[in-house]
Amino acid sequence: MNYRKLGKTGIDVSEISLGTWQVGGKWGEPFSHDNADRILNAAVDAGINFIDTADVYGDGESEKAVGRLVRSRSEKIAVATKCGRRLSPHVSESYTPAALRKFVENSLENMGLETLDLIQLHCAPTDVYYRPEIFELFDRLKEEGKIQHLGVSVEKVEEALKAIEFPNVTTVQLIFNLFRQRPAGLFFQEAKRRDIGVIVRVPLASGLLTGKFKPDTHFAPTDHRNFNRNGEAFDKGETFSGLDYNVGLAAVAELKKLFPEQENLAPVALRWILQFEAVSCIIPGASKPEHLTSNLQALTTPDFTPEQLAGTKAIYETRIKPLVHQLW
């Protein structure tokens, strides 16, 4: 495993870390603590030391599984969770210091921990990033020892750029992959300048970039890849990176021509992300231990050749960029 600094937190995190959305729901399978324990322990066994969860994953069950892991292992494991998505309606006015404080305290209780290494606002409405009183709360929580660091998980580059103007924001989690390249511009420049840790989520575009999907691939009714393709339940960009499914399949077919020896494109897609110095870590999910094994292959996948870089750029510029680049 390779490790990188998570911005000004000073924490060294595994380049390939673990996101637990798949462990916690909206992927077609009910939550299973046995499965979660297998995945989480396999991750730590492989050298992963940073795990991202949220209070809404599995209605708190994901947090409980992560907390159980941390308490049961001797290794130092940095835990990140998120707050805010439980608010209903999920609008800026619902965000109050009192509500967010309660969410943090609930997460600590779920995980059985005394402090959170990283708490992140969970895809808050854009207006929240213009409200200093929300960010000031987390200074109080840090003074109380309930959190160590504050970060944000955002949908849009605009939100990321605004959030890092607050000096107590140490990390930004956002979508970045071969089908979502806008963050590599101004945001990465500013993140580097301000020493912001960059946590990349949805690196495989909800599985599209594994190359394993087909036009007739079936997704369960409870899987967001079935019910959220047009943003019916939450931001459309979280599902297939906001790309039309069939457009994505066509782009993947072009990628396969660039990497004919790769039956599984996942390590290639993750390797592309790791070539960016601004990235601190990637948090691909895993709904079974085999997915974890696949993700870790990125560590031994060669960097792209100039021809491969040019080819992936051409696919993005012609097939993807006109459809999604300015939306997020």
Phi, psi and omega in degrees: 000142173255153183232148178227157179285132178273068178056215185281003171293333183078000181278132172274120183241151179294136181305313171262111177250202186224126169262146188245023176298314179299324179294333190251003174130174182068019178235020172091353181239142175292156181292134178231118179292327178297314179294318179300316180298320180297314182295312184295317179290324176297324179297312180294321177302329182274359179101002177289130183231014179223123183232129183251131178222192177199154183294338182270350180289116182062027180053045177096346182291327178297316177300319180297319180294318179295317179299318179299320178299310184300320182288338185265350184251151178273340180292151174281117181241122178276132183246129174242134172229182186222159180217153175121332184288346177285345182295136179219119003288152182275078181229164184304321183297335180285340180282114176228153177304322181294317181295317181292322176302316180296321178297318179298315181295324177294321179295319177300319179293316179303318187269349181067033182245157179270336180212153176256129178298321182211125172247137183234136168296134191260088177050054180293154174303149186307321183299334181298329183285000177248019183239095184303329184295333178292316182287329179297327179306319187288339170294320178295317181295327177290318178299327180280353179082009182278335176225157174258323184214154177248138173222179176227147171245120191238161172267323191241148175301322178304316181294321179297314182296322178290318184299320185284000170287338177279123187296339181273357175278119185254338183220155172229128173255129181205167179278128178209123178195184181301338179257003180216087191253357184303322181303337183292351179273242185302320184297313180299324178298312181290323179297317179295318181296325183262004180059050179265131174288135181247117180252119185263122176249169182050045185291340181252017179051053179059031178097345179306318186280006169283338183080010185263352184271154179228169180303329183259014177300132183264133173242136184298154179303331181270005179267129184299339177289350173262309191264355184237023185297333179246020178078029183294328186250326178202187187306130181302330183295344179283343183250116184055031181057024178084004184269142172304136186303312183289327174297318178297319179298320179295320178293322178296322177301323177291321178298321181299329178292329179285333183231064187297337182276352184260102175291323177254115183277350185305311180298327178294314181297322178288323179298322179303317181293319183292346178286352180264120184297330182292338183285127176275313179200162177246141181238064174296149179270176177205126176260359173204155183303330180298327178296322178298316178300318178298314182298321184290343177296342178298334183292335180250006177280132182295152171299157182292146171284163176305324180291320178292320176298317179295322180293316179293324177296319180295320179297316180295313185298322186268320188261330191250309189307314181299338185267330189230341194304314185273357184281331183233000000 
